[in-house]
Amino acid sequence: MPHISECLMKRNLKPTDLRDMTLGQLQVIVNDLHSQIESLNEELVQLLLIRDELHMEQDAMLVDIEDLTRHAESQQKHLAERTLSK
């Protein structure tokens, strides 16, 4: 029998194929699917953690940009006031 994962991913297994399999072969398919689900869930968790880290970094950068913008505006206002008072 070809690799079970490949058959399932390509949908090569037909209902008649499954019906003709032994209980042991069907159990192998079930175990393989459980293994794939577990692996994909672990990958998803890692990707979600990375996404959360990136969101926190982005939020920190936006706060820094906001602070720098306020500081630049304050400096510009201060310079404009000094220029007018001369």
Residue pairs with C-beta under 8 A, 6 or more apart in sequence:
1 7
1 25
2 12
4 28
4 29
4 32
5 32
5 36
6 12
7 13
8 29
8 32
8 33
13 29
18 26
18 29
21 29
